[in-house]
């Protein structure tokens, strides 16, 4: 089709008329015949993350934003609230998007109430170890299905080391008095208080 348009043009027909006659877009004809390209592909493109960003935050600026996010004054506020309050106080000069990106990278988004600063050394979870039976118990209240729509609560205490159920009681509803009474009877009957630690299963 392109060659036909060119042939018609050489015998005196205009390019516009030849394109209309053959149903070829004139822009396509010029693009193909003149070798025009919208862009030149890069042989070895660099990823965006590896490119130099002149406006990128310095290490000191990044650390300053983390300090603002972890400040006790803003500990219970969202990232959005923290940004605007710190901005009004003259503590920030970055954009809100940059501030949120730094907070997300430091895992300081979401529910920030009573959250500590994220650092390289995370605080270890408290652990209690039992090396023999009778040293550690774990107890919890579990829901049991009854006939129809009835529901009951199973108060169960087990020995962590042996997994032996040391106390159990089924009650119509969760009751603190019933749980205390059941555990107290079992403690007085089976366990030496000096070697027993009670843990609540969460």
RAGI-V53054 format. One record per backbone hydrogen bond with DSSP energy under -0.5 kcal/mol. CO is the residue of the C=O (numbers start at 1). NH is the residue of the N-H. If there is no record, write none. Layout:
CO:NH
CO:NH
This chain:
1:5
2:6
3:7
4:8
5:9
6:10
7:11
8:13
9:12
14:18
15:19
16:20
17:21
18:22
19:23
19:24
25:29
26:30
27:31
28:32
29:33
30:34
31:35
31:36
39:41
42:45
47:50
47:51
48:51
52:54
53:56
58:62
59:63
60:64
61:65
62:66
63:67
64:68
65:69
66:70
68:71
71:74
72:75
74:77
78:82
79:83
80:84
81:85
82:86
83:87
84:88
85:89
86:91
86:92
87:90
95:99
96:100
97:101
98:102
99:103
100:104
101:105
102:106
103:108
104:107
110:112
112:115
117:119
120:122
132:135
135:197
136:160
137:199
138:158
139:201
140:142
140:156
142:154
144:152
147:150
150:146
152:144
153:155
153:171
154:142
154:156
155:169
156:140
157:166
157:167
158:138
158:160
159:163
164:159
164:166
167:157
169:155
169:171
171:153
175:179
176:180
177:181
178:182
179:183
180:184
181:185
182:186
183:187
184:188
185:189
186:190
186:191
187:191
191:193
192:195
193:196
197:137
199:139
199:201
